[in-house]
Amino acid sequence: MSNRRTIAAGNWKMNKTASEAVEFVNALKEKVADTASEVVVGVPFVCLPGVVAAAKGSNIKVAAQNVHWEESGAFTGEVSAPMLADLGVDYVIIGHSERREYFGETNETVNKKAHAIFKHGMTPIICCGETLTQREQGVTADHVRYQIKVALLGLSAEQVKQVVIAYEPIWAIGTGKTATNEQANEVCAIIRNTIKELYGEDVSNATRIQYGGSVNAKNAAELFAMSDIDGGLVGGASLKIDDFTIIAKA
């Protein structure tokens, strides 16, 4: 058994107003007060100040869902790492397949963002994963290894120990399809081996790798019990307080 601490992170996507978010976190913190795993809520930018305040003193950590890699400048509508750090954000989700598909996120921009996040004392949750076509063509391992290698470029061994990687097969996000426990674990093991090649066994053993893609209250415990899966990046189920509580305790 590894001594990696399980991390259950909710990715709320574009859901909940600022007041709804505060209400949710106030209710959630009592339910997960005795949870051994790390609990993270990834909330929209406008919800961050209220949620950070609501989560204070609890065991809930707060994540932003994106960041720009520059410190400041003429980037209308963007939010920088210093802005997030100043609010008290702990984690930043980067490279989510929706960001890649709809907003032009690339492996290179993910890498720039990872450096910016670390520079300002936060931790990146780096997403990777393959499409259905890529899986059917047998290139999942190649594709995911490439994503990881570029995303981690130039990061130190100490930084990579802290990174959280979220493996999300794109064909399983929001579709109700889940990778089998074995399929999910197999790719998480490929990711861990890639980190081992780049940084050595110590680092790869320390890095936490989540599974994302239709994680729910029913399948979380089995998924999290797999050898190379250290928790989940949870979409829809993280918006339901009872379901997310069950997942956090899995």
Salt bridges, closest charged atoms under 4 A:
ASP34 OD1 - LYS249 NZ 3.54
GLU38 OE2 - LYS61 NZ 3.50
GLU38 OE1 - ARG208 NH1 2.87
GLU71 OE2 - LYS119 NZ 3.35
GLU71 OE2 - HIS120 NE2 2.74
GLU98 OE2 - LYS13 NZ 2.81
GLU98 OE1 - HIS96 ND1 3.67
GLU105 OE2 - LYS113 NZ 2.97
GLU130 OE2 - ARG135 NE 2.77
GLU158 OE2 - LYS161 NZ 3.60
GLU168 OE1 - HIS96 NE2 3.05
GLU197 OE2 - ARG145 NH1 2.89
ASP228 OD1 - ARG192 NE 2.58
ASP230 OD1 - ARG4 NE 2.87
ASP230 OD2 - ARG192 NH2 2.86
ASP242 OD1 - LYS31 NZ 3.36
